[in-house]
């Protein structure tokens, strides 16, 4: 059962990577939420003596950690793009401004 959950977690992580590559960030966040719930279940079943499963979980964590800098970079790009749009001009005056955190 734990092996099945670990396999499912691997598949979800691959799906997350594919969604990020296709820039479908909204769907990726949904899958990340599912992935987190599944990992919580895995951790509840994980035994310290099960070295193989511990290695699998560590690999999943490492693979996910690799995604984080790329996501931060995309976040910065999106933020920059939005701030460029923030000064939308209408009849030579700014009609709206936005502040992005």
N, C-alpha and C positions, 0 to 999 in steps of 0.2 A: 504494500500500500504506500509506504514512504517512497519507494522507488518510482511508483506511478506519479506521485505528486512532484517529485524532483524532475521527472521527464516533462510533465506538464509545465513546470516552472521554466524549464529550458525553452520549450516551445513558445511560451508567452514572452520570454525575453527576446527571442528571435523576431517575434511579431512586433515588439516594441521597436527594435532596431529598424525593421522594414518601414514602419510607420514614420519614424523620425527621418529616415532616408527619403521618404516621399513627402516630407514636410506636413504630414497630417498630425499636428501636435495635439489637437483636441482629442482625437481617437487614441493617440498614444497615452495621454494622461488617464484615460479610462482603463486602458489595458494595464498601465502601471498600478492602478488601484487594485485591479484583480490580482496582479502579480504579488503585490504586498500582502493581500489577504491570504493567498496561497502559501506564501513564505511563512506567515504567522502560524499557519496550520502545520507546515513542515517543522518549524522550530519547536512546536509543542510536542511533536512525535520524535524528535531527534534525541538519540541516546549518545552520551559522551564516548561510549565504547565503540560506536559505529563510525570508524575512521573513514570508510568509503563515502558514506553520506555526508560527513563533515567536509570532506574534500570537495564534494559536488556543490554543497552550499557555498563554500569558499570561492569556488570557480564562478558561480552565479553572481556572487557579490562583487568579485573582481571585474567581471564583464560589465556589470551595471555601472560600476565606478568609472569605467572607461568612457561611458556615455555622458557623464556629468559635465566635463569640461566642454564637450561639443555642444551640449544643450545651453550652457552658460554663454558660449560664443554666439549661438543663434539668438538667445535672449537679448544680448547686447545689440546685435544687428537689427532686430525687430524694434527695439527701443529707439535706436538711432533713426530708423526709417519713420517711425511714428512722430518723433520730434521734428523731423523735416516737414512732415505733413501738418504739424501743429500750427504752423503759420500760414494757414490757407488765406489767400487774399481774395477779397471780393470788392470790386470797384476801388482798387488801390488802398483798401484798409483791411486790417485783420478782423475777420468776423468771429473766429473762435480760436482759443488756445487750449492746449491740454498739457497737463503735467503727468509724466509717467514715472512711477516708482520702480 
